[in-house]
């Protein structure tokens, strides 16, 4: 299987709780390569684009408040079958469904603040990489 890329973002709660190193270590221990990484502050404009599928929902302002509450760490992660592998490593989005041993199962304290985002397909990974790292990433 060919190497693929995905976009992974460590959310504000991960940064605030000083869990970045632990999460990055898990990614690297799995055998994936972090080919680009940067810390950034997000604004509502990019969040509306990133979360376009839920931007009209009543809870969206809470997402904006949370995602702009501090810096995030964006990463391009590469490896064989990396999208599926990272989805398994991250665990279920709903923290109460995330099993022990996964990033969310071990570190998330709520579904709203669940430590990490990862692209759900190779195609969306490329879209999100361009969104957060630019066209030439």
MOJO-V440361 format. One line per field, one symbol per residue. phi: phi as a letter, one per 30 degrees, with the letter a starting at -180 (. if undefined). psi: psi as a letter, one per 30 degrees, with the letter a starting at -180 (. if undefined). burial: 1 if it has 9 or more other ideal C-beta (glycine too) atoms within 8 Angstrom, else 0. A space follows every 50 residues. Layout:
phi=???
psi=???
burial=???
//
This chain:
phi=.ddbcbcbbddedddddhceddddedddddjdcccaaacaccbddddddd cedbdcdddeedddeddcdadbccbccbldhdddddddddjdddedcdde jceddcbdcaddccibcbecaeddeddddddccjdcd
psi=klklllkkkkleeeeeghgeeeeeeeeeffglkjfkkkklklleeeeeee hefgfglffeeeeeeefgfllljkkjkllkheeeeeeeeelkejeffklk fleeeffkfleeihekkkkfleeeeeeeeeeffleg.
burial=00011111111111100011001101110101010000010000011100 10010000010011011100011111111001101110111100100100 0111101100101111011001011111111110000
//
